[in-house]
């Protein structure tokens, strides 16, 4: 934002209010021990929903039973040893997991072939409907790069204005930012956005001095303060971009279906530049619709919420989704980290329908740019999902809501289970190779218990397991070929891209398995993940940093290789896919984080949005490039040189910056003392910690002293 020159002795014009008048709405904390009163069943369930669920669950059960029988035959050549029994149990549990994913994909293929709309009457080919309600567009942000956040938000708003339906929407930027420099940059970005868009009275900014309960608390704070003035809210994430048409259509669907509490879109991953991001983007775009259509096909009105790019009925959210704190200490106790699954479960418990609409285009997000960033995000998500163990027994939850919670838990618990099966299988092989049979067992036996397996049948079990894992990829590819626009978007090398994606994913899967297993172990040991902002776009980092992070994976891979080779060269070759990924963890992590490698394989990993980006994405990219040059810099210096920004900053402080009753945080007093002792701004900034600097910018007296030092 450009500085505004104000003549000496003339006060800057008072800025427009950054917030509308309060419109409070009660949001009571829900009990997990008492079920609410009986509610009406949703009326938006599709026909033959029970048959769909029988197909998915029955098919997964049948596949698992067949695999269990075959695996039992593999291991039971001369009786099952204890280790072989454990391997069998783990195999059955893990195969059930992938069989369930497989039958879900088959359901998705049926849904995509029939081109259903999810039962909500959303027809992208129909004229854009009019809106009668009030919708809030919410952008929570936490220490994110303001230029990127505001670029995506501005592009989204411009797309909404182009629909002619923007009068029904208000925009709220809900900041939980703790970094003082980012905070002031957000304020500058907000003022600039509002000025460019003519958004006075339509665009608002609120920063919480204390980010209680993180994102869930941020949204709940808005609901309790402003929710009474709105019918619905569309919740975005810091990397979200949506088309105006998509937002209008889900808002209209919410109005037309009064029993629906939440509608989740399918965000398409875009913007990948590193090789890792491009692989995730390609896989998500090619196979993601198949998975999402499958979920929508058999979930019906009992769906889930992914935390963003969704519309929620404010009354349903306020009445049903007030999250309690879990008992106990972190990492299992305290506020609920992965709030979205729980909010969806509580909304559904209250009698409201929760739907997914994967057929609706125009919803976008970004993915992590590297294995390092994925592991950081997974660590936090892992902790949040494991917290759901305490939510599972909650009274009154729909069975599918409990299943959603279980799948979230399983997404991380399966990693240590795969690792355990691998290690126990190795132990069983070592036992067969080196431990002599016991000719004198404790229990009477005419024959010793020889550990033995059927290698031919084992090979067929492996082939069958790989088929269940890989067939959904081929189904997704076949469905893409049947769609002319998608076929053009992916290009003639899409099949080679499937092979490349599968190979790269096979290399990274063992690394992720070990990282997630370590995350689960750390959480069980009582270590809290904290809350760090995600890196966006760029996955590059010093090689030494990568080497330190993934050296344990390499050492573990070498140990596995040694154990396998000691048993037999054939076993070593059999385990090569797992061993290679771990031994090469450092170079694989470095290579996949590279933009150069991403550019080299861009032709193979092409997606429709990458080849021909929608207008909203092109606009977001152009705005991000332009805004990147408009840096605000250090917060105090920016406020000192821009009277308009300084006046707006003062006006946006809660209660004018006065201390609220019950606020006994010491940062404000310590900051005042340090600033009073400083002789110039540089000395003051050197004395202040980040928390103290943020506290000083929220205190009128300390801020005045800092600005005086800066001039």
N, C-alpha and C positions, 0 to 999 in steps of 0.2 A: 504494500500500500504506500502510495506517495505521501510524503510529509506535507502538511498544510501549514502555510505561513500565516501567522496571526499578528496584526499590527500591535505594537507595544501599547499596553493599557487597555486592550480590547479583549474581553473574555471570549473564548471559542463558543460557537453556537451549541446549545444543549442538544446532545444526540437524541435520536428517537429511542423510545424505550426498547430495551433488548428482550423484554418478556411481556406477554399479555397479562391482563388481570387474572388473578388466581380463580380457578374453578375446581375446588377440591372434590375428591371422590374417595370414599372410604375403601381401604384395601386391607381387610382383616387378615391376620396371619392364620393360615390353615392348620388344622390338627391332622397329624398322621395317625392318631390313635382312634379317632372317631369319624365314622363315615357321615357325609351330609345326608340330609333328607332325600328320599327317593325322588328322582327327576324323570321327566319324559325321555323316551328313547329318541335318538336323532331320526329325522324323516328323510335324510339324504343318502341312506344306504342303497347301493346298487342292487339289482336283482341277482339272485343266486349267489349271494355273498358267502353263504355257508358252504356251497359246493366249491367255490374258489379256495376257501381256506382248507377244505378237505383235500383238495388237489395238492396244495403246497405242503401241508403237514404230512398227509398220507404218503405222498411221493417221497419226501425226505426220509420218513420212517422206513419205507420199503427199501430204499437205496441203502440206508444204514444197516438194516438187518442183513441184506445180501452181502455187504462189505464185511460185516462182523463175522458172518459165517465163513467167508473165504479167508479172512485173517486168522480165525480160529484154526482152520485147516492148515494154514501155513505154519503156525506155531506148535500145533498139537501133533507133531510127528511121533514123539515118544513121551507124551505127557507134558503138561505145562509146568514149568518151573515158576517160582515166585516172580522173578523178573519178567518172564514172558507173560504172565498174567497181568502184571502192571502195564506192560506194553500194549496188550490187547485192550485193556480198559481205556487207556489214553487214546488209542487209535479210534475206538468206537466213538468216543466223545468228540474228537476232532473231525472225524469223517461226518458225523451228524451235522457239525457246523457248516462244512462245505457243501453237504447235500442239501441243506436248507437254502443256502445261497443259490444252488443250481436250480432247484424247483421254483424259487422266486424268479429267477431269470426266465424260466419257461413261461411262467405267468406273465412276465413282462412282454415276452414275444407275442403271446396271445393278445394282450392289451394293445400293443403297438399295431398289430395286424388289423384289429378292429377299430382303431383310431377313436377310442372313447374319450369323453371330456371329463371323466371323474365324477359325473353325476351332479355337477353344479351349474350346468347350462352355459359354460364358457365356450364360446365359438369364436375363434380368432378371425374367421372369415366374415362375421356379421358386423354391421355398423357399430361404431363405438358408442356404448350406452351413456346416457346422462346420469349424473349423480345427484342425490338429494341430501345425503348426510355430510358430516364434517369429518375429515380424515387428517390425522397428524402424521407427518413424515419425520421419523425419529432417527437421528444419526448419533449414537453414542460413540465417544472417542476417548482414548486414553494414551497420551504421550505419543500419538502418531504424527508423522510428518504432515503439517497442515496443508502444504501445497498439494500433495496427493489427495488428501481427504477432500479438500474443497474443490479440486478439479473434478473428481468423480461426482460430487454432490451437485456442482453447478451444471454438469452435463445432464445429470438425472433431472434436475429441475427444468432445464431448457426443453428436454424431451417432453416433460409433463405439460409445460406451457404450450407446446406445439399441438397437443391434443385438443386444446380449447376447454379442458375440464379442470384447469389448475385452480379455479376459484374455490373448489371444494377442499383444497389442501392448505395446510400450514406446515412450515418447515421448522424443526427444532434441532439445534446442535447441542447435544447434552455432553458436556465435557467432564471427565473425571481426571483430567491431566494434573500431574503433580510437578512437572518440570516448568519452572517459571518462564523460560524463554519460549517454550512451546505454547504456553498459556497465552502470552501476549501475541504471539504469531497467530494463534487461533482468533483472538479478538480482532486483529487487523484483517485477517482473512474474512471474518464474518462481516465487518463493516464494508469491505470492498465488494463482497458478494451481494450484500443487500443494496448497495448503491448501484451496481451494474444491473441487477435484476429488478430494481424498483420494488424491493421486498419489504418496505416499511409496513408494519402491521401484519406481515405474512411470514417473515423469517425471524427466528428468535435464537438467542444464545444464552445458555446457562451453564456455569461451572460450579460444581460442588466443592467447597473447601475440604471436605472429608469424604473420600470415596468409600462410603460404608457399603458393604456387601457387593462391591464391584459392579459389574454390568447389570446384574439382576436388581441391585439396589438403585442403580442409576435410573432404570426404567420405572421401577416402583415409585421412586421419588417423583418422577414426572406424573405418573398416574394419580398419585395422592394430591398433587398440587394443581394440575391442569386437566386431568382426565375427564372431569365432569363436562367439559366443553366439547368433547369429541365422541363420535360414534365408533370409529375404528382408528387403529394406528398401524402404520407400516414400519417395521423395524429393520433398519439397515445395519451393516457392519462397516468398519472403516475402509474396507476394500470393495464395498458393494457398489454396483451400478445397475440401475434398472431403467427400462424404457417407460415412457409415459403411458403407452398403450397397455403394458403389462400391469402397471399400478391401477389404471382406471378399470381394467377388466376384473381384477380381483376385488377391488372396492365395490364394483357393481354386483359381483357374485355374493359378496357379504350382505349387501342390501337385499338381494333377491332371495336369500336363504336365511331367514331370521334365527334358525336353530343352529347355525354354524358359528363356532367360536374362533376358529383359526384356519387359515388357508396358507399352506406352505408351497412356494414355488420351487422349481429345480434350478439352483444357481449353476451356470456353466462356468468352468474355470477358464480364464482368459489372461492375456498379458504375460505369459511365460516367456522368459528369455534364456535362462540357464537350461542346460540339458535336463536336469531333474524336473524343473517346472514344465518343460515341454512334454516330457513323458507323462507327468501327471495330467496335464491338460489334454493330451491326446487320448489317454485312457478314459478320463472322465467324460470326454465328449463322445467317444465311440461306444463305450460300454455303460456309462452312467445312465443314459435314458432307459436302457433295458432294465437296469436294476430299479430305477425310480418308478417306471411304469408297473413293474411287478409289485412293488410295495403298495402303490396306490390301488392296484387291481384287487388285492385281497385285504388291504387295510380298510378300505371304504371310509366310513366316518370315524374310525378309531385310529387315526394316523398319529404322526409325531411332528415335532417342531425342531428345527435345526438352528434356531437362535437368531436368524436374520433372513432378509429377503422374503418376509412373510407378512400377512396382514392379520391382525388380531382384533376381535371385538373388545372394546375397552371395558364394557360392563362385565363381560365374561371373565376377562383377565383380572379385573379388580375384585370381583366377587369370589373367585375360585383359586387364584394363583399366588396368593400371598405366601411366600416361602418361609417356613420356620427354620430356626437354627437347629442343627443336629447336635445331639448331646455328645459330650466327650471332647477331647483335645484334637487339634490338627494332627495329622492331615485328614482324619475321618470326621471329626467334629467341626462345629462352626457353621458358617454360611455355606450354602450349596454352590459349588463351583460350576458344574455342568447343569445349569438351571433349566435349560430349554426342554430337555426330556421330562423333567419333573413338572414344569409349568403345563406342558401338553397333557400329562397324565392327570393333573388336578383339574384342568379345564374339562377334560373328557369325563372325569369323575362327577363333575357338576352337571352333567347332562348335555353339554354342548358337543357338537360334532367337530372333529379335527380332520381336515382333508389335505391331501397333496394334489397339486395340479401340474404334473410333469410335462404335459403337452403344451403348456403355455410358454412361448418364447419370450425373451427379453429380460432375463434375470441373470446377472453375472457376478462373479467374485474372482479373487486371485488365490493362488495356491502358494505353499511355502517354496522358496527358491532353492533349497538345498536339503540334504540329509540332516545337516546340523540343525537347521531351522525346524525341520519336521520333528526331530527328537525333542527339541525344546517345547514345541507345541504339544506333542504327544505326552510329555511328562505332566503338563498341567491338565490335559484332558483325561489322562489316566487316573489322576487323583480324583477328578470330578466324577468320573464314571464309577470308580470304586466306592465313592460315597453313596452311590445309589443302593448299595447293599442295605443301608439303613432305611431306605425309602421303600424297598420291595414289600415289607409287611404292612404298609399303610392300608388302613381300612377303606373299602369302597372303590379301590382302583379297578378299572376294567381289565380283564385278563390280557388283552393285547397291550395295554399300557405297561403291565408288568413285564411282558415279553420285550417291549422296547427297552426297558431298563436293563433286562437281562442281556440283550444283544449289545448294549453299550458296555456293560461289564465284560462280556465275552470278547469284545473287540480287543481288549488288552490282556485278559486272563489267558486267552488262547496262545499268546506268545510264549509265556513260561511253560505252558503245557506242551507245545511243540518242542521246546528246548528239552523239557524233561523226557519226552518220548525218545528224542534223539540220543540223549545221554544214557538212558536206561537201556535202549537198544544196543548201544555200544557195550555197556556192561554185560548184557546177555551174550553178545558175540565174544567178548573177552572170556567170559565164563566157559563158553563152549570150546574156545581155542586153548585156554591155558589151565583151567581147573579140572583135575582128574575126576572121574565119576566117583561117587561115594558108594563103595561096595557094602558098607555096613551102616545103612541109615538107621535112625532112631526107631522108626516104625518098620515092622517086618515087610520085606519086599523080596521077591524072588529075583528081581532084576534091578540094576542101578538105574537112576534117573539121568538119562543122557540128554543134555540140552541140544535140540536139533530143530531145524526148520526145513520147509520145502522150498528150495530156491526157484523152481519153475513157477509154482503157484504164487510165490512172493512177487515175481516179475509181473504176473498178470494183475495182481492187486495194485501194484505200482502204476501199471498202465491205466487201470480203471480209475484210480484216484486222480491221475493227471487228466484223464478225460473229463471227469466231473469239474476239475478246476479250470480247464482251458476251453471247454465247449461254449460257455457263455461268451467268451471273446469271439469265437467264430459265428455265433448267433448274432451278436452285435454287428459284426462285419457284414453278414448276409442281409440284415435289416437295413444297414446303410446302403448297400448296393440297390435295394429296392426303392430307395428314395432318391429321385433325380437330383434335387438340390444338395442333399447331403453327399451324394456320390461326387458331384462336381467340387464340393467344398473340400473333401478329403483328398481328392486327386487320384491319379492312376497308380501311385505307389503306396496306397493305403495298406495293402496286404503286407508289403515289405515293412511298413510302419508297425503293423501288428507284431511281426516277428521281432523287430528291433525293440519295441516296447516290452515284449515278453522276456527277451534276453536281458535287458537292463533291469527290469523288475525282478528277475530271478537272481541277479547279482546283488541287488539292494535288499531283497527280502530277508536274507540271513542277518544282515546288519541291523535292520529294523527289529527283527526277532530278539536279538541280544539287547538292543537299546530298550525295548519295551519290557523285557524281562527284568532288566536292571531298574527300570522305573517302578515296576510293581514291587520289587524287593525293597527299594528305597522307601516307598510309601508304607509298606508293612513294617519297616523299621522306624517309622515315625517322622520321616523328613518331609517337610512342607515344600511344595513346588514354588510358592510365591506367585507373583503376578508381574510378568514382563511384557512389554509391547512386542508384537511380532515384527520381524523384518519383512519388508515387501520388496519385490522386484529383483533385488540384487543378491545373489548367493555367494559372491566372492568373499574370500577371507584369507588371511595368511596361511601358507601351507603348514607352518609350525603349529598353528592353532588346530588345524584339522588333524595333524599327526598326533597331538596330545589327546584329542577327543576320541579318536578311533584306534589308538594303539592297543587298548585292551581287547578290542574286537579281533585285531590281528593276532595277538598272543593266544587268544582262545582258539582261533582258527588253526594256528600251528599245533596247538595241543591236540585238537581233534584229528588233524592230519596224521600226527605221530601215532595216536592210538589206533586209528583206522588202518594205517599201513602195517603196524605191528601185528594186527590180527591177520590181514591178508591184503595183497595188492588189489584183489578184486573188490573188497569192501571199500578200499580207498577210492577206487574209480567210481564206485556206486555213490559215494558221498561227495564227489567232486563239486557238484553245484553248490552245496552248502559251504564246503571248505573254501572254494575259490572266492565266494563273496566275502567271507570273513578275513581270509589271508590278504586279500586285495582291498580291504575296507578303506584304507587311507587313500590310495590312488583313485578308487571308485568314487569316494566322497568328493575328492578334489576335482575329478573330471566332470562329474555330474553337476557340480556347482558352477562350472565354467560357462560363460556366455559364448565363447568361441565354439565349444562342442555343441552347444545348442544351435548355433547358426549352421554348423556343418550338417546336422541332421534335421534341419528345419523342413526340408522338402519331404522327408519321409514321415515326419510327425506333424504334418499340416492338419489344421482343423478349419471348418468353414468360417469361423469367426476370425481366424488368423489370416486366411486368404482374402476374405472380403468382410472386414469389420463392419458391424452395424453403425449407423450414424452416431449413436450415443457413445460408443466406444472410441470412435475416431475423435469425437469432440472431447472426450475425457482425456485422451492422449495429448491432443493439441493444447488443452488448457493446462495439463500438468507440466508440459514443456515450458509454456509461457510463465506459469506461476513459479517455477523453480528459479527463475531469474529475479523474482521479486522477494528477496529475503528480507526479513525484518531484523535479524541479528540479535544481539544481546538485548534482553528485555528492558532494562533500566534506560539504556542509551536510546532505545527506540521510543520509549515513552517521553523521555526528555526532549527529543528533537521533534516530536509530533504532538502538538497541543490537542488536536482533535482526538487522536488515539488516547491520550492521557485522560481527557474529559470522559470519553466513553468507558475507559477502564474504571474510573472512579464510579461512574453511574452503574456499572454492571456488578460492583461488589455487593454481596448480600448485606442488607441492612446498612449500606454505606460503609462497610468495613468494620462496623462496631463489633466488639466481642459479644458473642451470644451467651446467654446464661448456660452454665454447665460446661463451657469450653475452657478447660484448664490446661490445654496443650502449652508446653513451655517454649515452643519455637518462636512465638511472637515476642515474648519478653527478651529472650536471648538475642534475637535479631535486632531489637531496638538498642540493646546495650552495645552490641558490636558495631552497629552503624554509628552510634553516638561517638564511639572511640575512634572511628576511622577518619583519616585526614583527607582522603579523596575516594573516588568511586572504585578505583582498582583495589585499594586496600580493603574497602568494605566488601567487595565481591570475593576477595581472597579469604576473608574471615568467615563468610557465611557458608553454611552447608546448603545443599539443594533444598532441603525442607525449610530451612530458615529463610532462604531467599524467597521461596513461594509465600511463606507467612508474612514476610516484610511487604511484598507486593499486595497483600490483602489487608494491610494495616495502613490507614491514611497517614498517620504521623511518620511511621518508618518510611513509607513511600515518598512523602514530601522531602524527607532528609536525603534519601537516595537521589531523587531528581535534582535536588540542590547541589549535591556533590558532583553530579554528571554535567552540570552547566558551567 
